[in-house]
Amino acid sequence: MINFDSHVTDLDPIALINNIDHTRRQHDSKMLLELMSDITGEPAKVWSNNVIGFGQYHYTYKTGRQGYWPILSFCPSLQNISIDVMHGLSDYQDLLKRIGQVKTTGNSLVLYKLSDIDKRALTAFLQQVFDDIEK
């Protein structure tokens, strides 16, 4: 879930991942970290609420509320890995169908095992999200 008051912390992303007591989740998180870094050209930073983010953009709502959020981000946990898309998933339904065994909730794509998904489709999805935010 996205916390709109998030900010960058001094935590080490690899240390955060290594603290997850689940070998596959650690492996999958490190693969996502590398993939998102390659797409954005940005280093991984830990934001509040253990979100690992890449780059940042400024947003302003119609209400005037403003803040910053990573361009691409994910949240690794013992149960799953969620990829957060601040502006929602509705524009990406075709790409999401190609990814495979995932769950979507609100603004999040929930992954359980990278081995169960089409990594090329996931890469295309992340690249499209990045391109859309960079416009």
Contact map, one row per residue, 1 for C-alpha under 8 A:
111000000000000000000000000000000000000000000000000000000000000000000000000000000001000000000000000000000011000000000000000000000000000
111100000000000000000000000000000000000000000000000000000000000000000000000000000001010000000000000000000010000000000000000000000000000
111111000000000000000000000000000000000000000000100000000000000000000000000000000000000000000000000000000000000000000000000000000000000
011111000000000000000000000000000000000000000000000000000000000000111000000000000000000000000000000000000000000000000000000000000000000
001111100000000000000000000000000000000000000000000000000000000000100000000000000000000000000000000000000000000000000000000000000000000
001111110000000000000000000000000000000000000011100000000000000000011000000000000000000000000000000000000000000000000000000000000000000
000011111000000000000000000000000000000000000011000000000000000000011000000000000000000000000000000000000000000000000000000000000000000
000001111100000000000000000000000000000000001111000000000000000000000000000000000000000000000000000000000000000000000000000000000000000
000000111110000000000000000000000000000000001111000000000000000000000000000000000000000000000000000000000000000000000000000000000000000
000000011111000000000000000000000000000000001100000000000000000000000000000000000000000000000000000000000000000000000000000000000000000
000000001111101100000000000000000000000000001100000000000000000000000000000000000000000000000000000000000000000000000000000000000000000
000000000111111100000000000000000000000000001100000000000000000000000000000000000000000000000000000000000000000000000000000000000000000
000000000011111110000000000000000000000000011100000100000000000000000000000000000000000000000000000000000000000000000000000000000000000
000000000001111111000000000001000000000000000000000000000000000000000000000000000000000000000000000000000000000000000000000000000000000
000000000011111111100000000000000000000000000000000000000000000000000000000000000000000000000000000000000000000000000000000000000000000
000000000011111111110000000000000000000000000000010000000000000000000000000000000000000000000000000000000000000000000000000000000000000
000000000000111111110000010011000000000000000000000000000000000000000000000100000000000000000000000000000000000000000000000000000000000
000000000000011111111000010000000000000000000000000000000000000000000000000000000000000000000000000000000000000000000000000000000000000
000000000000001111111000000000000000000000000000000000000000000000000000000000000000000000000000000000000000000000000000000000000000000
000000000000000111111110110000000000000000000000000000000000000000000000000111000000000000000000000000000000000000000000000000000000000
000000000000000001111110010000000000000000000000000000000000000000000000000001000000000000000000000000000000000000000000000000000000000
000000000000000000011111110000000000000000000000000000000000000000000000000001000000000000000000000000000000000000000000000000000000000
000000000000000000011111111000000000000000000000000000000000000000000000000000000000000000000000000000000000000000000000000000000000000
000000000000000000000111111100000000000000000000000000000000000000000000000000000000000000000000000000000000000010000000000000000000000
000000000000000000010111111110000000000000000000000000000000000000000000000111011000000000000000000000000000000010000000000000000000000
000000000000000011011111111111000000000000000000000000000000000000000000000000000000000000000000000000000000000000000000000000000000000
000000000000000000000011111111100000000000000000000000000000000000000000000000000000000000000000000000000000000000000000000000000000000
000000000000000000000001111111110000000000000000000000000000000000000000000000000000000000000000000000000000000011000000000000000000000
000000000000000010000000111111111000000000000000000000000000000000000000000100001000000000000000000000000000000000000000000000000000000
000000000000010010000000011111111100000000000000000000000000000000000000000000000000000000000000000000000000000000000000000000000000000
000000000000000000000000001111111110000000000000000000000000000000000000000000000000000000000000000000000000000000000000000000000000000
000000000000000000000000000111111111000000000000000000000000000000000000000000000000000000000000000000000000000000000000000000000000000
000000000000000000000000000011111111100000010000000100000000000000000000000000000000000000000000000000000000000000000000000000000000000
000000000000000000000000000001111111110000000000000000000000000000000000000000000000000000000000000000000000000000000000000000000000000
000000000000000000000000000000111111111000000000000000000000000000000000000000000000000000000000000000000000000000000000001000000000000
000000000000000000000000000000011111111100000000000001000000000000000001100000000000000000000000000000000000000000000000000001000000000
000000000000000000000000000000001111111111110000000001000000000000000000000000000000000000000000000000000000000000000000000000000000000
000000000000000000000000000000000111111111000000000000000000000000000000000000000000000000000000000000000000000000000000000000000000000
000000000000000000000000000000000011111110000000000000000000000000000000000000000000000000000000000000000000000000000000000001100100000
000000000000000000000000000000000001111111000000000001100000000000000011000000000000000000000000000000000000000000000000000000000100000
000000000000000000000000000000000000111111100000000000000000000000000000000000000000000000000000000000000000000000000000000000000000000
000000000000000000000000000000000000110111110000000001100000000000000000000000000000000000000000000000000000000000000000000000000000000
000000000000000000000000000000000000100011111000000001100000000000000000000000000000000000000000000000000000000000000000000000000000000
000000000000100000000000000000001000100001111100000111100000000000000000000000000000000000000000000000000000000000000000000000000000000
000000011111100000000000000000000000000000111110000111000000000000000000000000000000000000000000000000000000000000000000000000000000000
000000011111100000000000000000000000000000011111011110000000000000000000000000000000000000000000000000000000000000000000000000000000000
000001111000000000000000000000000000000000001111111110000000000000000000000000000000000000000000000000000000000000000000000000000000000
000001111000000000000000000000000000000000000111111000000000000000000000000000000000000000000000000000000000000000000000000000000000000
001001000000000000000000000000000000000000000011111000000000000000000000000000000000000000000000000000000000000000000000000000000000000
000000000000000100000000000000000000000000000111111100000000000000000000001100000000000000000000000000000000000000000000000000000000000
000000000000000000000000000000000000000000000111111110000000000000000000111100000000000000000000000000000000000000000000000000000000000
000000000000100000000000000000001000000000011110011111000000000000000000111000000000000000000000000000000000000000000000000000000000000
000000000000000000000000000000000000000000011110001111110000000000000111110000000000000000000000000000000000000000000000000000000000000
000000000000000000000000000000000001100101111000000111110000000000000111100000000000000000000000000000000000000000000000000000000000000
000000000000000000000000000000000000000101110000000011111000000000000111000000000000000000000000000000000000000000000000000000000000000
000000000000000000000000000000000000000000000000000011111100000000011110000000000000000000000000000000000000000000000000000000000000000
000000000000000000000000000000000000000000000000000000111110000000011110000000000000000000000000000000000000000000000000000000000000000
000000000000000000000000000000000000000000000000000000011111000001111000000000000000000000000000000000000000000000000000000000000000000
000000000000000000000000000000000000000000000000000000001111100001111000000000000000000000000000000000000000000000000000000000000000000
000000000000000000000000000000000000000000000000000000000111111111100000000000000000000000000000000000000000000000000000000000000000000
000000000000000000000000000000000000000000000000000000000011111111000000000000000000000000000000000000000000000000000000000000000000000
000000000000000000000000000000000000000000000000000000000001111110000000000000000000000000000000000000000000000000000000000000000000000
000000000000000000000000000000000000000000000000000000000001111110000000000000000000000000000000000000000000000000000000000000000000000
000000000000000000000000000000000000000000000000000000000001111111000000000000000000000000000000000000000000000000000000000000000000000
000000000000000000000000000000000000000000000000000000000001111111100000000000000000000000000000000000000000000000000000000000000000000
000000000000000000000000000000000000000000000000000000000111100111110000000000000000000000000000000000000000000000000000000000000000000
000110000000000000000000000000000000000000000000000000000111000011111000000000000000000000000000000000000000000000000000000000000000000
000101100000000000000000000000000000000000000000000000011110000001111100000000000000000000000000000000000000000000000000000000000000000
000101100000000000000000000000000000000000000000000000011110000000111110000000000000010000000000000000000000000000000000000000000000000
000000000000000000000000000000000000000000000000000011111000000000011111100000000000000000000000000000000000000000000000000000000000000
000000000000000000000000000000000000000100000000000011111000000000001111100000000000000000000000000000000000000000000000000000000100100
000000000000000000000000000000000001000100000000000011100000000000000111110000000011100000000000000000000000000000000000000001001100000
000000000000000000000000000000000001000000000000001111000000000000000111111000000011100000000000000000000000000000000000000000000000000
000000000000000000000000000000000000000000000000001110000000000000000001111100001111000000000000000000000000000000000000000000000000000
000000000000000000000000000000000000000000000000011100000000000000000000111110001111000000000000000000000000000000000000000000000000000
000000000000000010010000100010000000000000000000011000000000000000000000011111011100000000000000000000000000000000000000000000000000000
000000000000000000010000100000000000000000000000000000000000000000000000001111111000000000000000000000000000000000000000000000000000000
000000000000000000011100100000000000000000000000000000000000000000000000000111110000000000000000000000000000000000000000000000000000000
000000000000000000000000000000000000000000000000000000000000000000000000000011111000000000000000000000000000000100000000000000000000000
000000000000000000000000100000000000000000000000000000000000000000000000000111111100000000000000000000000000011110000000000000000000000
000000000000000000000000100010000000000000000000000000000000000000000000011110111110000000000000000000000000011100000000000000000000000
000000000000000000000000000000000000000000000000000000000000000000000000011100011111000000000000000000000001111000000000000000000000000
000000000000000000000000000000000000000000000000000000000000000000000001111000001111100000000000000000000001111000000000000000000000000
110000000000000000000000000000000000000000000000000000000000000000000001111000000111110000000000000000000011100000000000000000000000000
000000000000000000000000000000000000000000000000000000000000000000000001100000000011111110000000000000000011100000000000000000001000000
010000000000000000000000000000000000000000000000000000000000000000001000000000000001111100000000000000000010000000000000000000000000000
000000000000000000000000000000000000000000000000000000000000000000000000000000000000111110000000000000000010000000000000000000000000000
000000000000000000000000000000000000000000000000000000000000000000000000000000000000111111100000000000000111000000000000000000000000000
000000000000000000000000000000000000000000000000000000000000000000000000000000000000101111111000000000000111000000000000000000000000000
000000000000000000000000000000000000000000000000000000000000000000000000000000000000000111111000000000000000000000000000000000000000000
000000000000000000000000000000000000000000000000000000000000000000000000000000000000000111111000000000000000000000000000000000000000000
000000000000000000000000000000000000000000000000000000000000000000000000000000000000000011111111000000000000000000000000000010000000000
000000000000000000000000000000000000000000000000000000000000000000000000000000000000000011111111100000000000000000000000000000000000000
000000000000000000000000000000000000000000000000000000000000000000000000000000000000000000011111110000000000000000000000000000000000000
000000000000000000000000000000000000000000000000000000000000000000000000000000000000000000011111111000000000000000000000110110000000000
000000000000000000000000000000000000000000000000000000000000000000000000000000000000000000011111111100000000000000000000110010000000000
000000000000000000000000000000000000000000000000000000000000000000000000000000000000000000001111111100000000000000000000000000000000000
000000000000000000000000000000000000000000000000000000000000000000000000000000000000000000000111111100000000000000000100100000000000000
000000000000000000000000000000000000000000000000000000000000000000000000000000000000000000000011111111000000000000001111110000000000000
000000000000000000000000000000000000000000000000000000000000000000000000000000000000000000000001111111000000000000011100000000000000000
000000000000000000000000000000000000000000000000000000000000000000000000000000000000000000000000001111100000001000011000000000000000000
000000000000000000000000000000000000000000000000000000000000000000000000000000000000000000000000001111110000111100001000000000000000000
000000000000000000000000000000000000000000000000000000000000000000000000000000000000000000000000000011111000111000000000000000000000000
000000000000000000000000000000000000000000000000000000000000000000000000000000000000000000000000000001111111110000000000000000000000000
000000000000000000000000000000000000000000000000000000000000000000000000000000000000000000000000000000111111110000000000000000000000000
000000000000000000000000000000000000000000000000000000000000000000000000000000000000000110000000000000011111000000000000000000000000000
110000000000000000000000000000000000000000000000000000000000000000000000000000000001111110000000000000011111100000000000000000000000000
100000000000000000000000000000000000000000000000000000000000000000000000000000000111100110000000000000011111110000000000000000000000000
000000000000000000000000000000000000000000000000000000000000000000000000000000000111100000000000000001111011111000000000000000000000000
000000000000000000000000000000000000000000000000000000000000000000000000000000011110000000000000000001111001111100000000000000000000000
000000000000000000000000000000000000000000000000000000000000000000000000000000011110000000000000000011100000111111000000000000000000000
000000000000000000000000000000000000000000000000000000000000000000000000000000111000000000000000000001000000011111010000000000000000000
000000000000000000000001100100000000000000000000000000000000000000000000000000010000000000000000000000000000001111111000000000000000000
000000000000000000000000000100000000000000000000000000000000000000000000000000000000000000000000000000000000001111111110000000000000000
000000000000000000000000000000000000000000000000000000000000000000000000000000000000000000000000000000000000000011111100000000000000000
000000000000000000000000000000000000000000000000000000000000000000000000000000000000000000000000000110000000000111111100000000000000000
000000000000000000000000000000000000000000000000000000000000000000000000000000000000000000000000001111000000000011111110010000000000000
000000000000000000000000000000000000000000000000000000000000000000000000000000000000000000000000011100000000000001111111110000000000000
000000000000000000000000000000000000000000000000000000000000000000000000000000000000000000000000001000000000000001001111111000000000000
000000000000000000000000000000000000000000000000000000000000000000000000000000000000000000000000001000000000000000000111111100000000000
000000000000000000000000000000000000000000000000000000000000000000000000000000000000000000000011011000000000000000000111111110000000000
000000000000000000000000000000000000000000000000000000000000000000000000000000000000000000000011001000000000000000001111111111000000000
000000000000000000000000000000000010000000000000000000000000000000000000000000000000000000000000000000000000000000000011111111100000000
000000000000000000000000000000000000000000000000000000000000000000000000000000000000000000000010000000000000000000000001111111110000000
000000000000000000000000000000000000000000000000000000000000000000000000000000000000000000010011000000000000000000000000111111111000000
000000000000000000000000000000000001001000000000000000000000000000000001000000000000000000000000000000000000000000000000011111111100000
000000000000000000000000000000000000001000000000000000000000000000000000000000000000000000000000000000000000000000000000001111111110000
000000000000000000000000000000000000000000000000000000000000000000000000000000000000000000000000000000000000000000000000000111111111000
000000000000000000000000000000000000000000000000000000000000000000000001000000000000100000000000000000000000000000000000000011111111100
000000000000000000000000000000000000001100000000000000000000000000000011000000000000000000000000000000000000000000000000000001111111110
000000000000000000000000000000000000000000000000000000000000000000000000000000000000000000000000000000000000000000000000000000111111111
000000000000000000000000000000000000000000000000000000000000000000000000000000000000000000000000000000000000000000000000000000011111111
000000000000000000000000000000000000000000000000000000000000000000000010000000000000000000000000000000000000000000000000000000001111111
000000000000000000000000000000000000000000000000000000000000000000000000000000000000000000000000000000000000000000000000000000000111111
000000000000000000000000000000000000000000000000000000000000000000000000000000000000000000000000000000000000000000000000000000000011111
